[in-house]
Amino acid sequence: MRPSHGDPRPDFPAPAPAPPPLRLLVADDNPVVRAGLSALLSGRCDTTVVAEASDGREAYEAALRHRPDVILLDVRMPGVDGISALPHLVRLAPVMMLTYSHETETVREALRLGAGGYLVHGEFTTEQLVRAVRDVREGRPHVTPGAARALLTTLREDAAAHSSPQLPPISGDPSPKSLSQLQPSMGQSFRSRFQLSTREAEIMDLIASGMTNQQIAAACFISEKTVKNHINRIFAKLHTTTRSQATAKWLGVA
């Protein structure tokens, strides 16, 4: 039987309150970059900038005072630079490097010292930045392609240093026949034998850098389903079944 008009309406559960916005500290010596990031991130419901700093010392003092959820930190700043301040800042809050610098040594040192992610300006959208900040807050690393390529350079250099065979010296002049046999292997890139497409090679690079499917999708502006399809084809071409096996083959250490 339907309730009469005089019956009270059923009590529906109240909607869950929206989570408070992430409180961010922006440290960059460029006032235009600071102002732009502050305007961008404070104009949203899920993030807000609670403090700005122009060098590492100011960032540390601001972090002590405001206790942000995440610190966005530039690398090159006058006075105390980002790398010098990083070991002190990570004790106060998760740190996301946000910079134009993508040199191999800089990326490796920042991650070694505790940075939770490394974003290179020009390689992400606003939504990707906010997602990366949330990932770092939750302990999930996040890097953009420029930083990933820097990490790959390090991996390859380390792999080459530990696995390069010592070839015996060539005595005498090689015969024309032996030269013709050498030319295909010398003129052909090591990776070309896997016959990966340009996109597959790009994704394999990102796999080797340690990125997850979600991070690869964000970096390449494709869906996670598309990433999985690419990875299935990559594994088939490399005759592997796991990411570690594929990485070892791709870097030439298998």
N, C-alpha and C positions, 0 to 999 in steps of 0.2 A: 504494500500500500504506500502511495506517495505521501511524503510529509505535507501537512497543511502549511499555508503561508505563514501561520503564526509560529511554526516550529523554528528553533534556532538553526542556523546554517552549520554544517559540519566544520570542525576545526582542522584546517589544513596546516601541515608543518610550515613554519616560517622558512623562507629561503635562507640558505647559508650565507653568512656575511662574506663579502669579498675580502680576500687576503690583503693585508696592508701592503702598500707599495714598497718595493726594495729600495733601501736607502743607500745611495751611492756617493762616493767621493771621487772627484775627477782631479787628477794631478797631471798637468801639462804646462810647459813654460810658455806656450803660445796662447795669448789671451783670446784670440779668435776661435781657436779650437775649443778652449774651455767654455767660452760663451755659447758656441754652437751645440756642444754636447749637453750643456746644462739646459738650454732651451728645448732641445730635442727630448731629453729624458725626463725633464720635470713637467712637460706638457702631457704626460700620459697618466693613466690611473694605476699602472702597475710598477712604475719606477719614479723616483724623485732624487734629485741631487741635493745632498744636505751640506756639502762643503766643496770648495775648490782649493787647489794648491799649485804653486808655480815651480816647486822643486821637491826633492825627497824629504828634506827636513820639515818643510811646511806640511807635507802630506802626513808625516808621522805625527806631528803635533795635532793636526786636524783629526786624524784617526783616533787618537787618544781622547780628544774632546767629544767627538760626535759618534764614535763607535758605529761606522757604516756597516752595511751588510756585505758590500763588495767595494773594492778599490780599483778604479781604472787608472792605470799607471803608464806614463810615457817612459821611454828609455833615456833619450838624450835631453838633459835639463842642466842648466848652470847650477853651480853650487853642488848639492848632493844629487847625483843622477839616479835614475830609476833602478839600475842594477845594484848600486851601492845601498839604496834604501830598502830594496826588496826583502832581504832576510829579516829586517826589523818589522816591516809592514805585515808580512804573512803571519806574524804572531798575534796580530790584532784583527785581521779579517782576510778572507780570500782575496787574492789579487789577480786581476785580468790585465795583462799587458795590452795596451792600446796605443799603437805607435806606427810611424812610417818606416822604422828600421826592421829589416828582415835578413840581416847578415847571419850566416850560419852560426858563428860563435855566439852572437848575441842571443839568438833564439835558444840555443842549447844551454847557455848559462842561466837565462831567465827561468827556464823550466827546471833546471837542476837546483836552483835556489828556492824553488817552491811556488812559482807562478802557476795558477790553476788553468791558464789559457793564454793564447797569444794571437791577437787580432791585428792585421795590417790594414791601415786606412785604405779605403778604396776597394776593399775586397768583401764588403758585407753591406747588407741593407739594415735599416733601423730595426726591423723585426728580427733579423738574424743576430744583431747586436744584443737585443733584449733577451733572446733565447739563450745566447752564449753566456750572458751575465747570470741568468737563472741556473744554467748548467754548472757554472763555476761555483755558485752558491751551494749547490747540491753535491759538489765534489766530482762532477763529470767534466773532464778536460775538453777544451774546445780550441781548435786552431784553424786559421784561414789558409787557403792554398799557398800563399807566399811563405808562411812559416812552415808549412808541411814540406815544401820543397827544400827549405833549409835543413830540416831534420833528415830528409832523405839523403842530402849531400853528406851529412855526417855519417849516416848508416853505411853508405857506399864506401866512404873513405875508410871507415873502420873495417868493413868487410874486405876491402882490397888489401889493407895492411896485414890482415890475418890469413888471407887465403891465396895471395898472388904466388903462383909457382915460380921458382927460380929456373929460368930457361938457360940451357948451356949456351956458351958463345958459339957463334957461327964461324967456322974455320973455312977459309977459301971462298971462292965465288960460287954462289948457287947456280945450278944449271938452269937453262931456260925452262926445262920441264918443272923443276921444283918451284920456280918463281910463279909459273902459271897455276900451280896447285895452291900456293899460298894466297894469291890475290883474292879469291872469293872470301876466305875467312878474314883477311885483313880489311877488305873494303866493305864488309857487311857488319853492321852493328850487332853486338851480342844479343840484344833483345829482339832484333827483327826475326830471329828464328822462331819466336813464339807466335808471330803473325797476329798480334793484337791490333785492333783498330786504334785510332788516335784517342778516342774516348775511353776505351778499355785500358790503354796504357796510362792515361791520366788517373783513372780510378785505381789501378794497381799501384801507382805511386802513392796514392792516399792511403790505401790499405797498408802498404809497407811502412808508412809513417805512424801507424797505430790508430788511425781514425776509425770510428764506428760507422755503421751504415747511415745512421741519422746525421752524423757530422758530414759524411761524404755527400749525402743528398743536399744538405744546406750549402756546402761549398760549390757544388756543381749545378745548383738550381734545378734539381730533378727530384722525383719522388723516391721514397725508400724502396718501393716495388721495382722501379726501374734500376736502382742500384743493385738489388738482389739479382735481377735478370742479367745485368752485366757481369756480376761476380760469378754466376753459374757458367757463363760462357768463358770467362777468364780461367776458371778452374779446369774446364774441359780442355782448353788449349794448352794449359801448363801441365796437364795430367796430374793434378793435385786435388785434394779433397778438403784441405783446411787452409786458413789464412796464413798460418806459420809456414806450412809447406810452400805455398805460393810465394810468400815473401822471400824465403830462402832461395828459391829458384830465380826469382826476379832480380835479386841482388847478387846472384852468381855465387852463392855460398853453399848451395845444395850439392 
